[in-house]
Amino acid sequence: MKTSDPNLLAFLETNRQFFQADLFDFAMVDGTHLYLTSANVPIDYGGNLYLATGPFMERSKLRQSRGTSVDSLVLTCYASQAIAVNEIITGGWLITPAYQDPGYLMGNETSTPLFGGLALQEALLQGALDGAYVTMSRLIFASWNNPTQFSPIILFYGRVADISSIGYSKIQIQVKSFLELLDMYYPWQLYQAPCSWSLYDANCQVNPAGFILAGAVAASPGNTALSFLTNLTQPDGWFTLGKIQMTSGACAPQIRSIKNYAGNTITLMVPFVGGPPAAGDSFQAWAGCDRQMGTCASKFNNLTNFGGQPFIPAPSTVIS
């Protein structure tokens, strides 16, 4: 049940003409916030400045229902790739440098990049909004001179479920209510021959420090951003399904999953951004696991924590 400011209810009983604006609060997992509004001017509410000068935000119609169905909201954000978003530390205000207006600042704020100085599109590609909480509120007011005369009504509260599209100037963000977290398999662990755990996680309990090796890219005319020769000497398959992080060169500090390791050559799932790593560029590589019981025992000596059930009888068909 939604609650409203009693003063707002009294105002609506006697007024049929008024203004309204939406407020959007993106709370990132690192504790920072992005405040935006659909109004034509920035709105200062609760010590936070909701930006009207970009990125610009539009929303779909709200879909809300009783019961356990998942409510959803689609947000469309318009932002230039040339604009990074900065955070005004004092008061938690946010403002974009291209539209910084001294009239909205108190004079003692310090501005730092919200997404490490990245443009919004690039930040989202790197997961800046993964797991972010979104609060959408509605302001109703009589005059633009006092848009916060009444407390806003919270219309939607949820989490970022997906970034459905990222273009040069248009981004679509899907937000779903927290009931989405109930949409999971039960029982959560499937009975299957391969291990159910992720390598190095709390259930696997393998210490990654014992299976990380330092290496360097070796010179080869066949090196690409997807596959390159290394100075590693481990047997074929040792790093297959593992991961690699570049520690020097133009590709540092990018991390990629390893698709295959054979003949001292690493093939990635996704190529490095910025071209192939150069000969001599250093990296760290973690051993991979194919989730089979034999690998768990011989390679990692971790059979006691193996999460598979390899002795389940295979499905069979009986013909009478």
TASUL-V216264 format. One line per field, one symbol per residue. phi: phi as a letter, one per 20 degrees, with the letter a starting at -180 (. if undefined). A space follows every 50 residues. Layout:
phi=???
This chain:
phi=.edcfgfffffffdcddadbbedcdedffeneccdcbefecfcebmncee fdeofeccceffdcbfndfefbbdddddbffededddeffnmfcbeffcf dgfddeocecdcffdmnffgfffffenfdfmfecddcdecbebffbfdfc ffefebbacfeadfbcdfcccddedcfffgfeebfcffeeebfffeeegm efefmfeffecdcebbfefafefcfdbbfcefcffgnfdfmebccfdbnf efdfdceeebcblmdddefcffeonffegnfebdcdfdbemefffffeed lcffdfddcfdffffcddde
